[in-house]
């Protein structure tokens, strides 16, 4: 027994001390970081009436323009070049009517009214035929599940 206790004491004495500190791994970019210079940075800070402008252009082709006026109305544009060479261009107005962006890159909603799907037309026709049959007395009133209405014969609790 003494041998076991002695062996445990030796094992504890030789064990590494626990480390309670943790250093988060440092960020290592997978590619060299390229610094992009700002070519133009013209800003007119907000005046008392809220009007302002700024124009920024960077070495990699990003161009940003914005102007704002009294009442919070804003208008501007942003453009840049995709890696495949396409130029993205966005114009916008933000005013009492909301944010209104315009760009050929934005999705366009389908024209409305769009065509009604065939299955919906079939359901509408089926409903019309059932309604006519009920009016002629050929079809009994029922719930939408095909079950009869709840009984009215229950007494008060």
Helices and strands as residue ranges (DSSP letters): H 2-14, E 38-44, E 52-58, E 63-68, G 70-72, E 74-81, E 87-95, E 98-102, H 118-135
